[in-house]
Amino acid sequence: MPSQMKLGLDLRGGVHFLMEVDMDTALGKLQEQNIDSLRSELR
């Protein structure tokens, strides 16, 4: 008799993830990247 495959929590509907972006930090990092990129282009 074959054993039944066990489903993980994600396949049984037992896991729920909620992700949130810290917009202040994300926009600050994007601004820093843009400034660095502009400085590199101007050299």
N, C-alpha and C positions, 0 to 999 in steps of 0.2 A: 504494500500500500504506500503510494508516494506521499511525502509530507506536504502539507499545504504551505504555500508561500506566505510569509508574514509581511503585512503591509506596514510601512513606516508611518509615523504620525502625519507626515505631509499627505500621504495617500488616503489616510483615514479621516482627514479633515480635522485633525487635532492640533494643528499649528497655525497661528496667525501672526504675521509679521507686519509691523507698522514702522515705516521709516520716515524720518523728518529731517529736513535740511535746515541748518542754522544759516539763514540768509545773510545775516550781518557778516559772519565769518566767510561764507562763500563769496560774497561780493567783494569783501576786502582782499581776499586771495586773488580773485580775478583782476582786481584793480592793480595789485602788485605785479602780477604776471604781465599785464598790458604795459605798465610803466617799464619793466625790465626789457620787454620786447622792443618798445620804442627806443629805449636807450641803446640797445644793441644795433638797431637799424640806423641810428644817427651817427654811429662811430665810423 
